[in-house]
Amino acid sequence: MKLILLAAAAVALGSPATAQGSLPDVPILAGGTPAPDCGNLYALAGKAFCVSAPLAGIGALGDAYVADLKARDWIAAGGDDNRVVFVRRREGGGCDWMQMQAFYDTSRPAAPDSTGYLGFGVIPGDECAAVQPDAGTAPQP
């Protein structure tokens, strides 16, 4: 994961439907430190689950989260250099969505030992529900 300056973290993760701790299956992985205040950046405290690490290691930590989430049946469905969107099918139909966003304090010089963050937020809604076939309808040729 390439870390680039991203001031859009507040837009990406700042949905009112996102709450700290709403993703109980996102653990603190080795190399990460709990950051419940999300660095007091982008008004994410209370809206995202955040971990921190030195900028020099945030890419590797992000890669570890992608691997961990894949093992938990989350699929990386899109994103860019700083953001990964994940989707996971629900047992009863539909999907859960979340994203992981990498960011740091852009008001300070970026150095390898500067603090970087990974924020995890729920994406509200269920786009999968709109595309699931009706169980009582046979597919049309």
C-alpha positions in Angstrom: 0.0 0.0 0.0 1.5 3.3 -1.1 0.9 6.1 1.4 0.0 9.4 -0.1 -1.3 12.6 1.5 -5.1 12.2 1.8 -7.1 15.0 3.4 -10.3 13.3 2.2 -10.2 10.8 5.1 -13.0 12.8 6.9 -15.2 12.5 3.9 -14.4 8.8 3.3 -14.8 7.7 6.9 -16.8 10.5 8.5 -20.3 9.1 8.0 -22.6 9.5 11.0 -23.5 5.8 10.7 -19.9 4.8 11.5 -19.2 4.3 15.2 -16.1 3.5 17.1 -16.1 -0.2 17.9 -18.8 -1.0 15.4 -16.3 -3.4 13.7 -15.7 -6.0 16.4 -13.8 -8.3 14.0 -11.1 -5.8 13.3 -8.3 -6.6 15.8 -5.2 -4.7 16.7 -2.5 -6.4 14.6 1.2 -6.6 15.4 2.9 -3.3 14.7 -0.3 -1.3 15.3 -1.3 0.7 18.4 -4.9 1.4 19.4 -5.8 5.0 18.5 -9.3 5.7 19.7 -8.9 9.4 19.0 -7.7 8.8 15.4 -5.0 11.3 16.1 -7.6 14.0 16.5 -7.6 14.3 12.8 -10.4 14.9 10.3 -13.0 14.6 13.0 -12.8 10.8 12.9 -12.8 10.2 16.7 -16.0 8.2 17.4 -16.7 7.7 13.7 -14.0 5.2 12.8 -11.9 2.5 14.5 -8.3 3.6 14.2 -4.8 2.2 14.8 -1.5 4.0 14.5 2.0 3.0 13.5 5.1 4.9 12.3 4.7 6.0 8.7 7.6 3.8 7.7 5.5 0.8 8.7 2.0 1.9 7.9 2.0 0.3 4.4 3.1 -3.1 5.8 0.5 -2.8 8.5 -2.2 -2.0 5.9 -1.1 -5.1 3.9 -1.3 -7.2 7.1 -4.9 -5.9 7.6 -5.8 -6.8 4.0 -4.5 -10.3 4.6 -6.3 -10.6 8.0 -9.6 -9.4 6.6 -9.3 -11.7 3.6 -9.0 -14.6 6.1 -12.2 -13.4 7.7 -14.1 -13.6 4.4 -13.8 -9.9 3.5 -13.0 -9.2 -0.1 -11.0 -6.2 -1.2 -13.5 -4.8 -3.7 -11.8 -1.6 -4.7 -9.9 1.5 -3.6 -6.8 3.4 -4.4 -3.3 4.0 -2.9 -4.7 5.0 0.5 -8.0 3.3 0.7 -9.4 -0.2 0.4 -13.1 -0.9 0.2 -14.1 -4.4 1.6 -17.3 -6.3 1.1 -18.5 -9.5 2.8 -21.7 -11.5 2.1 -24.1 -11.9 5.0 -25.5 -15.3 5.7 -29.1 -14.3 5.2 -28.4 -12.3 2.1 -27.0 -8.9 1.4 -23.5 -7.6 2.1 -21.6 -5.7 4.8 -19.2 -3.0 3.5 -16.3 -1.2 5.2 -13.2 0.7 4.2 -9.7 1.1 5.5 -8.2 4.5 5.0 -4.5 5.5 5.6 -3.8 9.0 6.7 -1.5 11.2 8.8 -1.2 14.7 10.2 -0.4 16.8 7.1 0.3 19.9 9.2 3.6 18.3 10.4 6.5 17.2 8.3 6.2 13.6 7.1 9.2 11.5 8.4 9.6 7.7 8.7 9.0 8.0 12.5 5.9 10.3 12.1 2.7 8.7 13.2 0.4 7.3 10.5 -3.1 5.9 11.0 -5.3 3.3 9.5 -9.0 4.1 10.0 -11.8 1.6 9.5 -15.3 2.6 8.9 -18.6 1.0 8.1 -20.1 2.0 4.7 -23.9 2.2 5.3 -26.4 0.6 3.0 -26.4 -2.7 1.2 -25.7 -2.6 -2.5 -25.8 -6.4 -2.7 -29.4 -6.5 -1.7 -30.3 -4.6 -4.9 -28.7 -7.2 -7.2 -29.6 -10.5 -5.5 -32.0 -12.6 -7.6 -35.4 -13.4 -6.1 -35.2 -16.9 -4.7 -38.6 -17.8 -6.3 -37.7 -16.6 -9.8 -35.9 -18.8 -12.2 -33.1 -17.2 -14.2 -34.2 -16.1 -17.7 -32.1 -17.2 -20.7 
